[in-house]
Amino acid sequence: MIGRPSAWMPCLALAAAAMLAQPASAQHRAHTHGQADLDVAIDGPRLSLALTAPANDVVGFEHAPRNAEQEAAVAAAEAMLRAPAELFALPPAARCKVAAVKAQAPWPRPGDDAHADFTAQWDFDCADPSKLAYIDVRLVEQLPGNVRMQATVIDARGQSRSELRRGRIRLSL
């Protein structure tokens, strides 16, 4: 029967894994200042979040660091992105623990000055994923400026999209 979750869960898992595994450049999203993208996938006990954000909205510039102050800004941004407990608040009843964190500055080589995006991925293992009713995305308020975040959620019910911004950080699941 097509409507049974067990019949389509493998497809959901595959779609979520593909979405989160693609590099930001492969996702063909428009690079828009003031807008970050957060992809959220829930597959069984695993909660995965993936961020793509213009460097200008994370560190205030879009070129490879040119001086010690800019290098410090990049290092601080990477440290911030590697601290999921400061970036996301999950319902305590879901009993989620951090499983993996990846954060990457956009400049693999000095002198790389094209439009650039920071990327990060956070994976959580949740003992009771049925209690994942929301995520407070505090990251929105930690980015400088007035950044809007387009959040796309894929879970057993399908796909949904929400916009987050300062003062509106709760993502309902």
Contacts in CASP RR format, 6 or more apart in sequence:
PFRMAT RR
TARGET T0000
AUTHOR 0000-0000-0000
METHOD contacts of the structure
MODEL  1
MIGRPSAWMPCLALAAAAMLAQPASAQHRAHTHGQADLDVAIDGPRLSLA
LTAPANDVVGFEHAPRNAEQEAAVAAAEAMLRAPAELFALPPAARCKVAA
VKAQAPWPRPGDDAHADFTAQWDFDCADPSKLAYIDVRLVEQLPGNVRMQ
ATVIDARGQSRSELRRGRIRLSL
1 7 0 8 1.000
2 8 0 8 1.000
5 156 0 8 1.000
9 43 0 8 1.000
9 156 0 8 1.000
12 43 0 8 1.000
12 154 0 8 1.000
12 155 0 8 1.000
12 156 0 8 1.000
12 158 0 8 1.000
13 43 0 8 1.000
15 154 0 8 1.000
16 41 0 8 1.000
16 42 0 8 1.000
16 43 0 8 1.000
16 48 0 8 1.000
16 154 0 8 1.000
17 41 0 8 1.000
17 43 0 8 1.000
19 27 0 8 1.000
19 39 0 8 1.000
19 41 0 8 1.000
19 50 0 8 1.000
19 154 0 8 1.000
20 39 0 8 1.000
20 41 0 8 1.000
20 48 0 8 1.000
20 50 0 8 1.000
20 121 0 8 1.000
23 119 0 8 1.000
24 52 0 8 1.000
24 117 0 8 1.000
24 119 0 8 1.000
27 52 0 8 1.000
29 37 0 8 1.000
29 52 0 8 1.000
31 54 0 8 1.000
31 115 0 8 1.000
31 117 0 8 1.000
32 54 0 8 1.000
33 54 0 8 1.000
33 56 0 8 1.000
33 57 0 8 1.000
34 54 0 8 1.000
34 56 0 8 1.000
34 57 0 8 1.000
34 145 0 8 1.000
34 146 0 8 1.000
34 147 0 8 1.000
34 148 0 8 1.000
35 54 0 8 1.000
35 57 0 8 1.000
35 147 0 8 1.000
35 148 0 8 1.000
35 149 0 8 1.000
35 150 0 8 1.000
36 51 0 8 1.000
36 52 0 8 1.000
36 53 0 8 1.000
36 54 0 8 1.000
36 57 0 8 1.000
36 140 0 8 1.000
36 143 0 8 1.000
36 147 0 8 1.000
36 148 0 8 1.000
36 149 0 8 1.000
36 150 0 8 1.000
37 51 0 8 1.000
37 52 0 8 1.000
37 53 0 8 1.000
37 149 0 8 1.000
37 150 0 8 1.000
37 151 0 8 1.000
37 152 0 8 1.000
38 49 0 8 1.000
38 50 0 8 1.000
38 51 0 8 1.000
38 137 0 8 1.000
38 139 0 8 1.000
38 149 0 8 1.000
38 150 0 8 1.000
38 151 0 8 1.000
38 152 0 8 1.000
38 164 0 8 1.000
38 171 0 8 1.000
39 48 0 8 1.000
39 49 0 8 1.000
39 50 0 8 1.000
39 51 0 8 1.000
39 151 0 8 1.000
39 152 0 8 1.000
39 154 0 8 1.000
40 47 0 8 1.000
40 48 0 8 1.000
40 49 0 8 1.000
40 135 0 8 1.000
40 151 0 8 1.000
40 152 0 8 1.000
40 153 0 8 1.000
40 154 0 8 1.000
40 155 0 8 1.000
40 171 0 8 1.000
40 173 0 8 1.000
41 47 0 8 1.000
41 48 0 8 1.000
41 153 0 8 1.000
41 154 0 8 1.000
41 155 0 8 1.000
42 48 0 8 1.000
42 129 0 8 1.000
42 132 0 8 1.000
42 153 0 8 1.000
42 154 0 8 1.000
42 155 0 8 1.000
42 156 0 8 1.000
42 173 0 8 1.000
44 129 0 8 1.000
44 156 0 8 1.000
45 125 0 8 1.000
45 126 0 8 1.000
45 127 0 8 1.000
45 129 0 8 1.000
46 99 0 8 1.000
46 123 0 8 1.000
46 124 0 8 1.000
46 125 0 8 1.000
46 126 0 8 1.000
47 90 0 8 1.000
47 96 0 8 1.000
47 123 0 8 1.000
47 124 0 8 1.000
47 125 0 8 1.000
47 126 0 8 1.000
47 129 0 8 1.000
47 132 0 8 1.000
48 121 0 8 1.000
48 122 0 8 1.000
48 123 0 8 1.000
48 124 0 8 1.000
49 88 0 8 1.000
49 121 0 8 1.000
49 122 0 8 1.000
49 123 0 8 1.000
49 135 0 8 1.000
50 119 0 8 1.000
50 120 0 8 1.000
50 121 0 8 1.000
50 122 0 8 1.000
51 81 0 8 1.000
51 118 0 8 1.000
51 119 0 8 1.000
51 120 0 8 1.000
51 121 0 8 1.000
51 139 0 8 1.000
52 117 0 8 1.000
52 118 0 8 1.000
52 119 0 8 1.000
53 117 0 8 1.000
53 118 0 8 1.000
53 143 0 8 1.000
53 147 0 8 1.000
54 62 0 8 1.000
54 115 0 8 1.000
54 116 0 8 1.000
54 117 0 8 1.000
54 118 0 8 1.000
55 61 0 8 1.000
55 62 0 8 1.000
55 105 0 8 1.000
55 106 0 8 1.000
55 116 0 8 1.000
55 117 0 8 1.000
55 118 0 8 1.000
56 62 0 8 1.000
57 143 0 8 1.000
57 144 0 8 1.000
57 145 0 8 1.000
57 147 0 8 1.000
58 77 0 8 1.000
58 118 0 8 1.000
58 143 0 8 1.000
58 144 0 8 1.000
59 70 0 8 1.000
59 73 0 8 1.000
59 74 0 8 1.000
59 77 0 8 1.000
59 118 0 8 1.000
60 73 0 8 1.000
60 144 0 8 1.000
61 70 0 8 1.000
61 73 0 8 1.000
62 113 0 8 1.000
62 115 0 8 1.000
62 116 0 8 1.000
63 107 0 8 1.000
63 111 0 8 1.000
63 112 0 8 1.000
63 113 0 8 1.000
63 116 0 8 1.000
64 107 0 8 1.000
64 109 0 8 1.000
64 110 0 8 1.000
64 111 0 8 1.000
64 112 0 8 1.000
64 113 0 8 1.000
65 71 0 8 1.000
65 73 0 8 1.000
65 74 0 8 1.000
65 107 0 8 1.000
74 105 0 8 1.000
74 107 0 8 1.000
77 105 0 8 1.000
77 118 0 8 1.000
78 103 0 8 1.000
78 104 0 8 1.000
78 105 0 8 1.000
80 86 0 8 1.000
80 87 0 8 1.000
80 142 0 8 1.000
81 87 0 8 1.000
81 101 0 8 1.000
81 103 0 8 1.000
81 118 0 8 1.000
81 120 0 8 1.000
82 101 0 8 1.000
82 103 0 8 1.000
82 120 0 8 1.000
84 98 0 8 1.000
84 101 0 8 1.000
84 122 0 8 1.000
84 124 0 8 1.000
85 98 0 8 1.000
86 138 0 8 1.000
86 142 0 8 1.000
87 122 0 8 1.000
87 137 0 8 1.000
87 138 0 8 1.000
87 139 0 8 1.000
87 142 0 8 1.000
88 122 0 8 1.000
88 135 0 8 1.000
88 136 0 8 1.000
88 137 0 8 1.000
88 138 0 8 1.000
88 139 0 8 1.000
89 135 0 8 1.000
89 136 0 8 1.000
89 138 0 8 1.000
90 96 0 8 1.000
90 124 0 8 1.000
90 126 0 8 1.000
90 132 0 8 1.000
90 135 0 8 1.000
90 136 0 8 1.000
91 131 0 8 1.000
91 132 0 8 1.000
91 133 0 8 1.000
91 134 0 8 1.000
93 128 0 8 1.000
93 131 0 8 1.000
94 126 0 8 1.000
94 127 0 8 1.000
94 128 0 8 1.000
94 129 0 8 1.000
94 130 0 8 1.000
94 131 0 8 1.000
94 132 0 8 1.000
95 126 0 8 1.000
95 127 0 8 1.000
95 128 0 8 1.000
95 131 0 8 1.000
96 124 0 8 1.000
96 125 0 8 1.000
96 126 0 8 1.000
96 127 0 8 1.000
96 132 0 8 1.000
97 124 0 8 1.000
97 125 0 8 1.000
97 126 0 8 1.000
97 127 0 8 1.000
98 122 0 8 1.000
98 123 0 8 1.000
98 124 0 8 1.000
99 123 0 8 1.000
99 124 0 8 1.000
99 125 0 8 1.000
100 121 0 8 1.000
100 122 0 8 1.000
100 123 0 8 1.000
101 120 0 8 1.000
101 121 0 8 1.000
101 122 0 8 1.000
101 123 0 8 1.000
102 119 0 8 1.000
102 120 0 8 1.000
102 121 0 8 1.000
103 118 0 8 1.000
103 119 0 8 1.000
103 120 0 8 1.000
103 121 0 8 1.000
104 118 0 8 1.000
104 119 0 8 1.000
104 120 0 8 1.000
105 118 0 8 1.000
106 112 0 8 1.000
106 116 0 8 1.000
106 117 0 8 1.000
106 118 0 8 1.000
106 119 0 8 1.000
107 116 0 8 1.000
126 132 0 8 1.000
132 173 0 8 1.000
133 172 0 8 1.000
133 173 0 8 1.000
134 170 0 8 1.000
134 171 0 8 1.000
134 172 0 8 1.000
134 173 0 8 1.000
135 170 0 8 1.000
135 171 0 8 1.000
135 173 0 8 1.000
136 169 0 8 1.000
136 170 0 8 1.000
136 171 0 8 1.000
137 149 0 8 1.000
137 151 0 8 1.000
137 164 0 8 1.000
137 169 0 8 1.000
137 170 0 8 1.000
137 171 0 8 1.000
138 169 0 8 1.000
139 149 0 8 1.000
140 147 0 8 1.000
140 149 0 8 1.000
140 164 0 8 1.000
140 165 0 8 1.000
140 166 0 8 1.000
140 167 0 8 1.000
140 169 0 8 1.000
141 166 0 8 1.000
141 167 0 8 1.000
141 169 0 8 1.000
146 165 0 8 1.000
146 166 0 8 1.000
147 165 0 8 1.000
148 163 0 8 1.000
148 164 0 8 1.000
148 165 0 8 1.000
149 163 0 8 1.000
149 164 0 8 1.000
149 165 0 8 1.000
150 161 0 8 1.000
150 162 0 8 1.000
150 163 0 8 1.000
151 161 0 8 1.000
151 162 0 8 1.000
151 163 0 8 1.000
151 164 0 8 1.000
151 171 0 8 1.000
152 159 0 8 1.000
152 160 0 8 1.000
152 161 0 8 1.000
153 159 0 8 1.000
153 160 0 8 1.000
153 161 0 8 1.000
153 162 0 8 1.000
153 171 0 8 1.000
153 173 0 8 1.000
155 173 0 8 1.000
162 171 0 8 1.000
162 172 0 8 1.000
164 170 0 8 1.000
164 171 0 8 1.000
END
